[in-house]
Amino acid sequence: MTNRTKRIIAGAIGLIILYILTMTWFYPYSIFSLHKSYAYKPDPVMVDGYLEDVEEFNDVFGKDLEELESETPIDMTVERTQYILPLFEEEWLVSKNTHKMKEEDLETMLFEVRNARETLLSLVEQGDYSKEQRGYLVLSIESLLSLEESIVDFQNSSFTSRKTLKMQYHNLHVGFMNNFMMYRTFYEVSEGM
């Protein structure tokens, strides 16, 4: 092999590596990306407000959960809330720190949202709610379904730029916050607060 051939091969390999690194940087979830992760930094003011709302709700819910142990029949809304609440307390939602978001994290989110929706659907079947309470429950279920669709759309967009990913994660964050507020409204109405 001549020196010229070696230089051409080395140049071609260098261009391929540069291309892969560029694609990895600009399109973190593309097929060319090696690590398929994105560092999401949430808005700290938004997180502070959300965390305050979650802690406030936890105080009320904690008291209701303690009372549940002595109640007969069991209040299904309070009983099921303990399984739904962790969805809204995930680390990436309540922390101001940067989080490495991988494709697997989206799959986990989708799984948890589907489980929460199934739990709420079980409340429709088992709970004895007024028309107003049932209306808020249905709105909460529809809101979770919309969040589910957003996550699926997000997963299906593999050639998304960093700028678009930042916007999509922000929108997803806001979607979780809105779902929490919808569920909180249903809970408060059903518990007569």
VENTARA-V637578 format. One record per pair of residues at least 12 apart in sequence whose C-alpha atoms are under 6 Angstrom apart, sorted by sequence separation. I is the first residue (numbers start at 0). J is the second residue. If there is no record, write none. Layout:
i=I j=J
i=I j=J
This chain:
i=19 j=31
i=116 j=140
i=83 j=115
i=139 j=181
i=50 j=93
i=139 j=182
i=46 j=93
i=136 j=185
i=135 j=185
i=43 j=95
i=41 j=95
i=40 j=97
i=132 j=189
i=39 j=97
i=39 j=98
i=38 j=98
i=38 j=99
i=37 j=99
i=37 j=100
i=36 j=100
i=36 j=101
i=35 j=101
i=29 j=157
i=28 j=157
i=29 j=158
i=26 j=158
i=26 j=159
i=26 j=160
i=25 j=160
i=25 j=161
